[in-house]
Amino acid sequence: MSSNATQNPKLFFDKGTIRIEDSKLIRIPGTKFDERSKALRSYGLNYSEIVEYLKKSGLDFTDNVPDFIPSPVFQMRNLELRDYQLQAIQNWEKSSMRGCVILPTGAGKTAIGIKAIQKVNASTLIVVPTIDLMEQWTNNITKYLSTDSQNPQGIFVGQLGGGEDNLQAITVTTYDSAYLRASTIGNQFKLIIFDEVHHLPASGYRSIAEQFISPYRLGLTATIEREDELHELIPYLTGGVVFRLGSQELSDQKHLAEYSINRIQVNLTPEEQKEYETNHTKFLTNLRQLGFKVPSMYNLKRLIMMSNKNKIAREAMLARNKANEIALNSQSKIDELQKILQQNKNTKTIIFTQNNKMVYDLSNRFLIPYITYKTIKEERRDVLEGFKSGRYNAVVTSRVLDEGVDVPDAELGIIMSGTGSGRELIQRLGRILRPKQDGRKARLVELVSKHTRETNTSAKRITALNKNSTNQNSSSYGV
């Protein structure tokens, strides 16, 4: 008996992997034989499948993998979910508590995450992209979860990141900190929530999902699609899409504000148009000299790689960048912005730009407070609180407010410049979609330079937005 017992498989958590010792099995799905340790090995991600396989095979085995942080019973307080939020949770439960929920900004994805924590009622790690979001999640969990229904008290939430290193039954961490610690804490959380889950498939971050054994997984985002197509990895990392609802449908249901998107096309000044044409022609000419037929995203990546050593490629990049700068930052746009601001003096307005130089220029010209990635935490909080209280009616920013920052209610968004990304447009739209007390309509205005490639960029992001809205007409996928 003792001889046979020693041959029963033994499972260990080892630096983000599952190590299976004393296994005389020829094969366990999802594992590979590791010559160095003379044992089978697999990603932590496959832990549940390995255990299920061993159980179904009728094998005795020793499981030393989980070291879940002890967790009290979590009680919900002062948080009532909307019908679509409840449907999202139900779909997630039907999918074995694995999968992604896609909802626009302002639709209450955090509330769904908090309900998921209460449903699992076990140790939970929430992974977020920014320190701001780490603080927001911490505050909301403390507000809406308690450990005693008779004497409700907020719970203590641990944090990893931003100088904090404190593991608790519920812990919020940044993607960067989770990446650094996954190999050591990957067996301590039963549920893992990935906020802004579209970040997860990136080459470094995906290892977070691979090293954690968490059997229950929830991804939250407004836009799951990535231009590099890596979103196709998300079903493997967290589970597929279990619920999806778009801004238009939520607006129709009055959960979000009604909105409109308008494009205003402006002419470059004669001097700007001439300089634009000169640089754009130079760019196309050099491309042809290098053998590139069309200026595609793939060719642009090749051009960037070549520009370090190839003079023609370097000149092409410089000409392209100059042409883009003229189109994105034209004087005509600034003149048009001035008209819009004059017509909307008492309207809460967010101005979005592609680069920080334009942020500073607009801030100085119109005496508008700004927020960039360089803005310190205290100053950013002061600007946002001033915007919320009405001390400021407008704020100008680059891409830093697109995601990961709780922006107070705004009615008007003005896009001075941006990329062709549908995600970027959806996130910027989301910043003005919170319902208005008087039922006013939210407005998003694009300023686009005529007779430049910016018209194609604008068309591309609008097409992506419309495609995303079409995809989100269905409320459930993969159930």
Secondary structure as GFF3:
##gff-version 3
##sequence-region A 1 479
A	DSSP	alpha_helix	2	5	.	.	.	ID=ss1
A	DSSP	beta_strand	10	14	.	.	.	ID=ss2
A	DSSP	beta_strand	17	21	.	.	.	ID=ss3
A	DSSP	beta_strand	32	34	.	.	.	ID=ss4
A	DSSP	beta_strand	39	43	.	.	.	ID=ss5
A	DSSP	three_ten_helix	44	46	.	.	.	ID=ss6
A	DSSP	alpha_helix	47	56	.	.	.	ID=ss7
A	DSSP	beta_strand	62	63	.	.	.	ID=ss8
A	DSSP	beta_strand	75	76	.	.	.	ID=ss9
A	DSSP	alpha_helix	83	94	.	.	.	ID=ss10
A	DSSP	beta_strand	98	102	.	.	.	ID=ss11
A	DSSP	alpha_helix	109	120	.	.	.	ID=ss12
A	DSSP	beta_strand	124	128	.	.	.	ID=ss13
A	DSSP	alpha_helix	131	144	.	.	.	ID=ss14
A	DSSP	beta_strand	145	146	.	.	.	ID=ss15
A	DSSP	beta_strand	158	161	.	.	.	ID=ss16
A	DSSP	beta_strand	164	166	.	.	.	ID=ss17
A	DSSP	beta_strand	170	174	.	.	.	ID=ss18
A	DSSP	alpha_helix	175	185	.	.	.	ID=ss19
A	DSSP	beta_strand	191	195	.	.	.	ID=ss20
A	DSSP	three_ten_helix	197	199	.	.	.	ID=ss21
A	DSSP	alpha_helix	206	211	.	.	.	ID=ss22
A	DSSP	beta_strand	216	221	.	.	.	ID=ss23
A	DSSP	three_ten_helix	230	233	.	.	.	ID=ss24
A	DSSP	alpha_helix	234	237	.	.	.	ID=ss25
A	DSSP	beta_strand	241	244	.	.	.	ID=ss26
A	DSSP	alpha_helix	247	252	.	.	.	ID=ss27
A	DSSP	beta_strand	259	266	.	.	.	ID=ss28
A	DSSP	alpha_helix	270	289	.	.	.	ID=ss29
A	DSSP	alpha_helix	297	306	.	.	.	ID=ss30
A	DSSP	alpha_helix	311	328	.	.	.	ID=ss31
A	DSSP	alpha_helix	331	343	.	.	.	ID=ss32
A	DSSP	beta_strand	349	352	.	.	.	ID=ss33
A	DSSP	alpha_helix	356	366	.	.	.	ID=ss34
A	DSSP	beta_strand	370	371	.	.	.	ID=ss35
A	DSSP	alpha_helix	377	389	.	.	.	ID=ss36
A	DSSP	beta_strand	394	397	.	.	.	ID=ss37
A	DSSP	three_ten_helix	399	401	.	.	.	ID=ss38
A	DSSP	beta_strand	412	415	.	.	.	ID=ss39
A	DSSP	alpha_helix	422	430	.	.	.	ID=ss40
A	DSSP	beta_strand	442	449	.	.	.	ID=ss41
A	DSSP	alpha_helix	454	471	.	.	.	ID=ss42
###
